[in-house]
């Protein structure tokens, strides 16, 4: 059996070892900043659109009869937008829920989640609008920022054109809407 140094030049081995030593801390840093895992199907979400006022998702959605005996359903779904951050030093997340109550509208809500010990709790929701378009959802300096297109004063319900940024701070686990900033863009 040949010695490792006889097959590979000693300088190449030193370089590889040096790179490994340099890259290991970087890999650890990436893992440290990885977003926390959230099982959204274990979170009870608040909802102003359901009879009970809350929903428990199954595979990212919830269904109930719009009224007793009705064939029409209220459907609540988890959107694809998820943002992670901190609020008062605690892990927090923001997600979009959208609800169709059987009519033509689709209602969008911002949901705040806060980690308490190992469990995630939905502490508040804020209505974003009917048939809006969400472009992004981020945390900035302990505030949640929603970049979205909503309805301007003359827009029909089908076709929102007002690009705006809605910013929410959190006070006592409640979402507090700040003054809206219009981005001056059309969809």
PyMOL commands that set and color helices and strands:
alter all, ss='L'
color gray80, all
select helices_A, chain A and resi 4-7+10-32+40-42
alter helices_A, ss='H'
color red, helices_A
select strands_A, chain A and resi 44-46+54-56+61-65+73-87+90-100+107-116+119-130+133-140+143-150+162-171+174-177+181-182
alter strands_A, ss='S'
color yellow, strands_A
deselect
rebuild
show_as cartoon
